[in-house]
Amino acid sequence: MIPASPMIPATALAAAFAFGALAAPAVARADEMPTFEVVAENGRFMPETIEVPANTRFRLQLTNRNAGPEEFETSAPFKELVVGPGVTRSTIFPPLKPGTYPFFGEFHHDTAKGRFVAK
Ligand SMILES: [Cu+2]
């Protein structure tokens, strides 16, 4: 046999396995990731308390119905999400230990307040 010949399919096979091994669980995780929807309206967030599963990555989807932009922010873990009026955006949070994690709206500091409660 030509020395290089068996190497090509072996490499291709290894690459296919590596790709499959990485790609399949990533897709499964994305599908399973819990998503929580929050609406910014009249300078507030609705709902203000969001119960999330502890130790689990989750997606926050924010829709801004304010007249102007809003910036959703948490300090621990640090996250910022700027959303223009009429726009929906999402961000993914890392797994949180059980506890309460406040969030606020940068542009409506006095009224836009809420919290994640990880249980
Ligand atoms: Cu900010």
Residues whose N, C-alpha, C, O or C-beta is under 5 A from the ligand:
A	BS01	CU	E73 E80 E106
